[in-house]
Amino acid sequence: MERLKVKIVNRSAYPLPEYSTGLSAGMDIRANISDALTISPGERALVPTGLFIELPEGFEAQIRPRSGLACNHGITMLNSPGTVDADYRGEVEVLLINLSGEDFIINNGDRIGQMIISRHETVEWVATDKISPSKRGTGGFGHTGKA
């Protein structure tokens, strides 16, 4: 299978993002900070990665939380998933929040998120006065019950 080629500038001291296993969807990305960063309960921090990417048209990078940080430490992302658009050329940063009851320390090189590269469509809206019915209809949040 041919892999998508994406240009990347790495200004961190760490290897390029990589897949942990052969079937992983996301690549771990790391903190690129000069000093340890403490995130107190309820606080948020924008953490730099030292990575700059040039995505092809029609692709985005999704920055997602790491499940281990969320489960074990209450650390997650506010804008999950964060989107890096194909025309953005700034540094990839991760917006973390501490939902636990104690301080959390991030050190330089800590894995703070995962990046997934995804294809997306660009739509052209077709204005209309009516849309076709479906079996679901207007059923929204919780319409199917608890199960």
Number of C-alpha atoms within 10 A of each C-alpha: 3 4 5 8 9 10 10 13 12 16 13 17 11 15 10 16 17 13 15 11 9 6 7 11 13 20 20 21 28 28 24 24 17 9 9 14 15 15 19 17 16 13 13 18 17 12 18 19 25 20 21 17 20 20 21 15 13 12 17 22 21 17 27 25 24 19 14 12 15 16 10 9 16 17 24 25 23 16 14 14 15 19 17 22 17 15 13 14 13 12 16 21 23 26 20 21 22 24 20 17 11 13 15 18 11 19 17 18 18 16 19 28 24 23 25 17 18 11 10 10 8 7 6 6 6 5 7 6 4 6 7 5 8 7 6 9 8 9 9 8 7 8 9 9 6 5 4
